[in-house]
Amino acid sequence: MPGTLILARHGESEFNAKGLWTGIWDIPLTDKGRGQAKQMGEALADLKPSVAFTSALIRAQETLKLMLAANDWDIPTHQAHQLNERDYGKLTGLNKWEVEKQYGEEQFTKWRRGWDFPVPGGETLKDVQARALPYFQTHIVPLLEAGQTVLVSAHGNSLRALMKYLDDTSDKGVEQLEIHFGEIVIYTFDQSGHPSDKTIRKITTQPTNA
């Protein structure tokens, strides 16, 4: 039996609503974000997970809790700091669009979407993959190989880091790789632990700022 991996990005946080870089700051969901999480759970009603993983940050944990509650699912859940959002260093808490105006579109895009472009005092996406991927391979892949359905509620960049690996995306191509708010990415795995199919489910409610 093939395993199934469900990747879900958390709903809108209070910083997302203001267009601020959140990173590893522990910012909760907005009411809109909680509604999105409920919708995400409803979108998975036909695909009950065996187990769930989330980061150590409250917005991902809230999202997971609401997704499970939407279906009255009671399953084992695990928290891991390795799945945390990217540390944006000195950019954390700043308005994204003001940073773009100050530093220009090219630098802004490198910081926001690039593979190996460090922000002052923070992480690159490459750094995020270096901590998230070993955890994924050690704790999640064996479950997929055993045919289980695994739900991961995490963040834009920790999920992008995993998707780069799963999709075999180039370092340059990762700039175009994104998991949007309201999107749920579903991978089917073969028994050797490799993805064999990928589908996307979406909800209709979007946040104020991505």
N, C-alpha and C positions, 0 to 999 in steps of 0.2 A: 504494500500500500504506500503510495507517495505521501510525503509530508507536505504541509502547507505553511507558509510564512506570511503573516499579515503585518504590514508596516503601517502605523498610523501616526501622523504628526498631531501633536496636541492642538487643542482649540485656541482661539484668540486669548492672549494674555493682556494684562493691563498695559504693559509696555508695547505690545504689538499694536494696540489701539491708538497709541500716541506716535507710532513710527520710531520708537527708540530701540537701540541695540540692547538686547537682554542678556545674552550669553549665559554665564553661570549664576547670575543673580536669581534668587528664588522668588519669582514673581507669580502671583496666582492668576487664574483665568478671570475674564470678565463674565458677566451674565451671558453675553453673546457666545463666548467661548464654551461655557457650560452647555448652552443649547446645541452648539456644534457637536460637542462630545456625545450628547444624547443621540443626535442624528447619525453620527458615525456608528454608534452601537446598533441602531436600528438598521443601518445599511448592511450589517453583518449578521442579521438574525438567522440566516440560513447556514452560517459557517461558525459553529461554536468552537472556540479554541480549547485545547486541552490544558494549556498553561499560558501564563502571560509574564512579560518582562517590562519593566519601566525604568526610568532613570531615578536619580536621587532628588530630582527637582519637583516641586509641588505641582506645576502646571501639567506635567506629563502624568503624574500620579492621579491628579483630579480627573484628567481625561480618561484614563484607564478605568477608574472607579465608576464614572458615569456611563462609559461604554458597556461595562459589565452589568450595571444596574438596569440599563435599558432593556436587557434581555433576561434579567433575574438569573444571571450566571454566577455561580460560586465555584471558582477554580483557583488553583495555586498561583500565586503571584510572587515575583522576585524583583527587588530593586537593586540597581547597580550604577555606581557613579561612572563607570566606563561608558555608559550610554548617555551621559550628560551632554548638554549643548556645548558648542565650541566656546572657549574662553575668548572673549573679544577684547580683553585687556583694557587699555585706556579709552577704547571706543565705547565701552559698556556704559549705558545710560544716556549716550548722546543721540541726537536726532539724526537718523540716517540721511535724510535729504539735505540737511544743513552740512553734514560731513561731505556729501557729494559736491555741493557748491564750493566748499572750502578747498577740497583737494582735487577736484576734477573727476570726470566720469571714468577715465581709464584707471586711475588709482582706486577709486571707489569700487569698481567692478572686480579688480584684483583682490581687494580685501574681502569683498562680499561673496564672490563666487569662485575665486581662483583656488588652485590646488595647493600651492606651496608658497603663498605670499603672506608672511607674518604681519599681524597688526602689532602696534607697540605694546609690549607686555602681555601678549596673548598667544593663542594657538593658530596654526594653519589648519586647513582641512586635512592635510596629510598627518598632522599630529593627532587629530581626532580619530582618524582611521587606525593609527598606531595603538590607541588604547581600546577602541570599540571592537575592532576586528578580532583580536585574540579572544576577547570575552565571547563574542558571537560564535567563534569556531569551537571553543571549549564547552560552552554551556547550552548553546542553542542548536548547532548543527547535529549533534548526536540525537536530539529529540526529533529533528526533521528526518534523519536517516531511519528512525524507528517508526516513522509514519504518523507522528503527532502533528496537530495543528497548533502553531505558536503565534501568539499576538505580541507585538512589540509596540508600546506607546512611548514615543521619544520625541526628538527634535529635528528641525530642518537639516542641520548639519551632521548630526550623528547618524541620521537615516541616509543622507546623501553619501556619507562615507561608506556605509554598508552597501548601498545601491551601486556605487562605483565598482566595488568588488564583484557584486552579483551580476551586474550587466557588462562587466569587463570593459568599462569606459576608460578612454585615454585620459591622461592628465589634462590635456586641453579641452577635451569633450566634457569634462565634469562641470565646466562653466555653464553648460546648458542643461545639466541634470538637476532636476528639482522635484520635490514632493510638496505640492501646494496645500494650503489649508483646505480641509474638506476632502482631501484625496486619501484613499486607502489603497496601498499597493500590495497586491497579492501574488506571491510566487509559489508555484508548485515545484517540489523537489523530487528528484529520483532517489533511489536507494543508495546511491554513491555520494549523496550530499550535494548534488549540483542542481541549480534551477533549470527546469525544463519548460516552464511557461510563466507568463507574467500578464496580469490583468489589473485594471484600475477601476475603482468605484469612487464616485464623487457624491458629496452632499451639495445642497443648493445655497446654504447660508455662508457667506464669505466675510472675513474680518475687514475692518476698516483699512488696515495697512498690513502688507505681507512683510 
